[in-house]
Amino acid sequence: MSRSRYSRVAGVAVHLPDDSLTTPRLEDLLAERNPGVQVPRGLIERHSGVRRRHVAPPESMASDLAVAAARRLLRQTGHAPPSIDLIIYAGVSGDAVEPATGHMVAAKLGANCPVFDVRDACNSVLRAIHLADALITGGYHRTVLIACGEVVTAGIQWRLESQEDFEPAIPSYTVSDSGTALLLESSGTPGVLGDRFGANSAYWESSIMPFVRDPLGGFGAGPFAIDPVSLAIGVQKLDLSVLRQPLAERGLGWEDMAVVCVHQPSLAALHWLCELIELPPDKAEVTIVDHGNLAASTLPMQLRSAEEAGRLKRGDLVALVGVASGLSSGTVLLRW
């Protein structure tokens, strides 16, 4: 295949489950299931800003949500599965340890193309855009589907052994299920303008959902745990100038962006990161309040939200900014 000079995002789509759970209702359920624990009313929302999260049916797999979004996207862009020549599955959630969840997505879509998975916690989609752009501009592929499905509410900590267990479990009460999809294609004009990534892997233990051994000797996912002090130190030790670099290299600043999409595990975390990177808070597309922590689906969800509201139009500049467990950081600069 001949080398393509540019790639662009042809479209974005979102699938949200029909069911949702408000924070007061979640507190009611916690109180019902843990009669020996006093559930502090309002603390979850005060800590996180989350008022509601989306909940997929119990039988849903990550690939189901990803495929629902992908089908919507293909209809929007006028593509059919045979026109896709690569699928990248990018998400925290997956259907299996082996094989790649991208195979499940391709099979359900009826696509017949190479696939692979990308995992970088909540920066997975950001990394997938970087790879899709490199593969398109390198001439290896022309049309790349990035699919993400998150069924992270399965990790909500419903059982509390004691009062002391409640506050550490709050991050699990903020998560939300969703499916998102992006389509990147070869273009005669630049759409993906630049990107930069960084990491501070010494702090990987500050935010982790580990594999744990079960009584029968197998392995399964353990509870999501955050050490807030270690996480804050690790984020501050990241080279956060990396997040502004794709803009600065082109003589641009946050004020030149129509929208800045920022990963948001909580409203407080969003405001803190805005302060650290000198991003005016009114530039950030806020989804955490009404949609919860969507994990790797957060940035595509914000793109779609801004587009539907008319804040993002073709030709606009948009920055995608992520700081995620690991710790990893990155910015992708787009011409929409």
C-alpha positions in Angstrom: 0.0 0.0 0.0 1.4 3.5 -0.9 2.3 5.9 1.9 -0.4 8.3 3.0 0.7 11.7 4.1 -2.1 12.3 6.6 -4.9 10.8 8.6 -8.0 12.3 10.0 -10.9 11.3 12.4 -13.9 10.6 10.1 -16.3 10.3 13.0 -17.1 9.3 16.6 -20.0 7.4 18.1 -21.2 6.5 21.6 -23.4 3.8 23.0 -24.8 4.2 26.5 -26.7 1.4 28.2 -30.4 2.1 28.9 -30.1 1.7 32.6 -28.5 4.3 34.9 -27.9 4.6 38.6 -28.0 7.9 40.5 -25.7 8.4 43.4 -28.5 8.6 46.0 -29.9 5.3 44.7 -26.4 3.7 44.8 -26.2 4.8 48.4 -29.6 3.3 49.2 -28.4 -0.1 47.7 -25.1 0.0 49.7 -27.1 0.6 52.9 -29.5 -2.3 52.1 -26.6 -4.7 51.4 -24.4 -3.6 54.3 -26.8 -3.1 57.3 -23.8 -3.0 59.7 -22.2 -0.1 57.9 -23.3 3.6 58.2 -23.3 4.8 54.6 -22.4 8.6 54.7 -25.0 10.3 52.5 -23.6 12.7 49.9 -20.0 11.8 50.4 -19.6 10.0 47.1 -20.8 13.1 45.1 -18.8 15.5 47.2 -15.6 13.5 46.6 -16.2 12.8 42.9 -18.8 15.1 41.5 -20.7 12.1 40.0 -24.5 12.3 40.1 -25.2 9.4 37.8 -23.5 6.4 36.1 -24.6 4.1 33.3 -25.0 0.4 34.0 -24.9 -2.3 31.3 -27.1 -5.5 31.7 -25.3 -8.2 33.7 -24.8 -10.4 30.6 -23.1 -7.6 28.6 -19.5 -8.1 27.5 -17.1 -5.3 26.7 -17.2 -6.2 23.0 -21.0 -5.9 23.0 -20.9 -2.2 24.0 -18.0 -1.6 21.6 -19.8 -3.2 18.7 -23.0 -1.2 19.4 -21.0 2.1 19.2 -19.1 0.8 16.1 -22.3 -0.1 14.2 -23.6 3.4 14.9 -20.4 4.9 13.7 -20.3 2.9 10.5 -23.9 4.1 9.7 -22.9 7.7 10.4 -19.9 7.6 8.1 -21.4 5.4 5.4 -18.9 2.6 5.8 -19.5 -1.1 5.9 -17.3 -3.7 7.7 -15.5 -4.8 4.5 -14.1 -1.3 4.1 -12.3 -1.5 7.4 -8.8 -2.8 7.1 -7.8 -2.7 10.8 -9.6 -2.8 14.1 -7.9 -1.7 17.3 -9.7 -2.5 20.5 -8.7 -0.1 23.2 -10.1 -0.3 26.7 -9.7 -1.1 30.4 -12.3 -3.8 30.1 -12.0 -6.9 27.8 -13.8 -10.1 27.1 -10.9 -12.5 27.8 -7.3 -12.8 28.7 -6.9 -14.6 25.4 -7.6 -13.9 22.6 -7.6 -10.2 21.9 -11.0 -8.6 22.4 -10.6 -7.1 18.9 -11.4 -10.5 17.5 -14.8 -10.6 19.3 -15.5 -7.1 18.0 -14.6 -8.1 14.4 -16.6 -11.3 14.5 -19.7 -9.5 15.8 -19.4 -6.8 13.2 -18.8 -9.3 10.4 -15.4 -7.7 9.6 -12.5 -9.6 8.0 -9.4 -7.7 8.8 -6.4 -7.7 11.1 -7.0 -6.8 14.8 -5.1 -6.1 17.9 -5.7 -4.7 21.4 -4.1 -1.7 23.1 -4.1 -1.4 26.9 -2.8 1.7 28.7 -5.5 2.1 31.3 -7.7 5.1 30.7 -5.3 6.4 28.0 -5.9 3.3 25.8 -8.0 5.2 23.2 -5.4 8.1 23.2 -2.7 5.5 22.4 -4.8 3.8 19.8 -5.2 7.1 17.9 -1.5 7.6 18.0 -1.0 4.1 16.5 -3.7 4.4 14.0 -2.3 7.6 12.7 1.2 6.1 12.4 -0.1 3.1 10.5 -2.2 5.2 8.1 0.5 7.8 7.4 3.1 4.9 7.1 1.0 3.4 4.3 0.0 0.2 6.1 -3.7 0.8 6.4 -6.3 3.3 5.1 -9.3 2.9 7.4 -8.8 2.0 11.0 -11.7 1.4 13.5 -10.9 2.1 17.2 -13.5 0.4 19.4 -13.8 0.6 23.2 -16.2 -1.1 25.5 -16.2 -0.5 29.3 -18.2 -2.7 31.7 -16.4 -1.3 34.7 -19.5 -1.2 37.0 -18.8 -4.9 37.5 -16.0 -3.8 39.8 -18.3 -1.8 42.1 -17.5 -2.8 45.7 -21.0 -3.7 47.0 -19.9 -5.6 50.1 -18.2 -3.7 52.9 -16.7 -5.5 55.9 -16.5 -2.4 58.1 -17.0 1.3 58.2 -13.3 1.8 57.3 -13.9 0.1 53.9 -16.3 2.8 52.6 -14.0 5.7 51.8 -11.3 3.6 50.0 -14.1 2.1 47.9 -15.4 5.4 46.6 -13.5 5.2 43.3 -15.4 2.1 42.4 -18.7 4.0 43.0 -17.9 6.5 40.3 -17.4 4.2 37.3 -19.8 3.9 34.4 -20.4 1.5 31.5 -20.3 2.6 27.8 -19.2 1.8 24.3 -17.4 4.2 22.0 -15.8 4.1 18.6 -13.6 6.3 16.4 -12.9 5.9 12.7 -9.6 7.1 11.3 -9.0 7.2 7.6 -6.4 8.3 5.0 -6.7 12.0 4.1 -5.3 14.5 1.7 -5.3 17.1 4.5 -3.9 16.7 8.1 -6.4 15.7 10.8 -4.1 14.3 13.4 -1.6 17.1 13.9 0.6 15.8 16.6 1.0 14.0 19.9 3.3 13.5 22.9 3.3 10.9 25.6 5.1 10.5 28.9 5.1 8.1 31.9 6.1 7.8 35.5 6.0 4.1 36.0 7.6 4.2 39.5 4.2 5.0 40.8 2.3 2.1 39.1 1.1 0.9 42.5 -0.7 4.1 43.4 -3.8 3.2 41.2 -4.3 -0.5 40.5 -6.8 -3.3 39.9 -4.6 -6.3 40.5 -5.0 -10.0 39.6 -5.5 -12.0 42.8 -5.4 -15.7 43.4 -8.7 -17.3 44.3 -9.1 -20.2 46.8 -9.0 -22.8 44.0 -5.7 -21.5 42.7 -6.9 -19.5 39.7 -6.6 -15.8 39.2 -9.2 -13.1 39.0 -9.5 -9.3 39.2 -9.1 -7.8 42.6 -10.7 -4.6 43.9 -9.7 -1.3 42.4 -7.5 0.5 44.9 -6.0 4.0 45.0 -3.4 5.5 47.3 -4.4 9.2 46.9 -1.2 10.6 48.4 1.1 8.4 46.3 -1.1 9.2 43.2 -0.9 12.9 43.8 2.9 12.8 44.2 3.3 10.6 41.1 1.2 13.0 38.9 3.1 16.0 40.1 6.4 14.2 39.2 5.1 13.6 35.7 6.6 15.9 33.1 3.3 17.8 32.5 4.9 20.1 30.0 4.5 17.1 27.6 0.8 17.8 27.6 1.2 21.2 26.1 4.0 20.3 23.7 2.0 19.3 20.6 0.3 22.8 20.8 3.4 24.7 21.7 5.3 23.2 18.7 2.7 24.8 16.4 2.6 28.2 18.2 -0.8 27.3 19.8 -2.2 27.5 23.3 -5.3 26.2 25.1 -7.2 29.3 24.0 -6.9 28.2 20.4 -8.8 25.0 21.0 -12.5 24.9 20.3 -12.7 22.1 23.0 -10.2 20.4 25.2 -11.2 16.8 26.2 -9.6 15.7 29.4 -9.8 12.3 31.1 -11.7 12.8 34.4 -11.8 10.2 37.2 -13.5 12.9 39.4 -14.5 16.5 39.2 -11.8 17.4 41.7 -9.2 15.6 39.7 -10.2 17.5 36.6 -10.0 20.9 38.3 -6.6 20.0 39.8 -5.2 18.9 36.4 -6.5 22.1 34.8 -4.6 24.1 37.4 -1.4 22.1 37.0 -1.4 22.5 33.2 -2.8 26.1 33.2 -5.9 25.0 31.3 -8.9 27.4 31.8 -11.6 25.1 33.3 -14.3 26.5 30.9 -12.3 25.0 28.0 -12.7 21.4 29.4 -15.6 19.3 28.2 -17.2 18.0 31.5 -18.8 14.6 31.4 -18.0 13.2 34.9 -21.1 14.7 36.6 -23.8 13.2 34.4 -22.0 10.2 33.0 -19.5 9.1 35.7 -16.0 7.9 35.1 -16.2 6.2 31.7 -12.6 4.9 31.9 -11.0 4.8 28.4 -14.3 5.8 26.8 -14.1 9.3 28.4 -12.3 11.1 25.6 -14.5 9.8 22.7 -17.6 10.5 24.8 -16.4 14.1 25.2 -15.8 14.5 21.5 -19.3 13.3 20.7 -20.9 15.4 23.5 -19.1 18.6 22.2 -20.1 17.7 18.6 -23.7 17.2 19.4 -23.9 20.4 21.4 -22.3 22.4 18.5 -19.2 23.3 20.5 -17.1 21.2 18.0 -17.4 21.6 14.3 -15.4 20.4 11.3 -12.2 22.4 10.9 -12.0 23.2 14.6 -8.9 22.4 16.7 -9.4 20.0 19.6 -6.9 18.6 22.1 -7.3 15.2 23.8 -5.5 15.1 27.1 -5.1 12.1 29.4 -3.4 11.3 32.7 -4.0 7.6 33.6 -3.0 4.8 36.0 0.5 3.6 35.3 1.2 6.5 35.5 0.9 7.7 31.9 0.2 11.0 30.3 -0.4 12.2 26.7 -2.0 14.7 24.4 -3.2 14.3 20.9 -3.9 17.4 18.8 -6.6 17.1 16.1 -8.1 19.2 13.3 -11.7 18.0 13.5 
